[in-house]
């Protein structure tokens, strides 16, 4: 994933469930179809929450990466 494809970044570092998902929902609503949201999280629950949320809402999980306990998700708005 390159920075040029990211439309917006949401940093939920240090926040626990349900806040990363609450904030993700809010952030994705502000985007237009096809735009990409980068989500930065430290809550391990997002490993299952974000992929299942994408499946339920129709948004596309482009990629996920983890480094030193920080998770990064790239979600394209449906």
N, C-alpha and C positions, 0 to 999 in steps of 0.2 A: 504494500500500500504506500503510495507516495503522497506527500503533503498537498500536491496540486489537486488531488481528487477529494480532499476533505473539505466539506462545506462549513462544518461547525464542530467544535470540540466541547465535550461535557466532562468535567473533572469531578468524579464522585469519590475521590481518594479519602479514606478514613470514615466513610459513611457505611452504615449497616442497613440490612434489609429492614424496611422496604424502600428506603430513600433512593438508592441507585435506580430502581425501576420507576419510582414516582417521577424523578427528575428526567429519566430517559423518555418517558411518555410525553412530558411537557416539552422537552427539547425537539423531539421528532415532529411534533405538531407544528412547530415554527418553520419547518423546512418544506420545500416543494418536492413533488414527486421526482425521484431520480437523484436527489442530493444525498450526500453522505455525512453521517454523524459518526465522529470518533468518540467513543466512551472509554474513559480511563477509570478503573476501579481497583479496589483492594479487597472488597468483600468476596470471599470465595463462592458464595451463593450465586453470584452472577454467572458462574460457569454453566449453570443449568438454567437460570432465570432468563438470561438474554436470548439464548437459542430458542427456548420454548416460547418466549414472547414473540420473537420473529415469526415462528411457525404459526402462531395464533393470529397475528395481525397482518401477515402478508409481506412484512418488510423483509429485506434480504440481508442475511449476515454474510458479508463479503469475506471477512477474515477475523481471526482472533489470535492474539499473541500474548505470551506471559514472560515477564523478565523480572527477577528479584521480587516476586510477590505482587507486582503490578500487572494488571490485566488490561489489554487494549482490544476493543471491539470496533469493527467498522461496519456500520449498518446503513444500507441504502433504503431510503424511504420509498414505499410502494406508490 
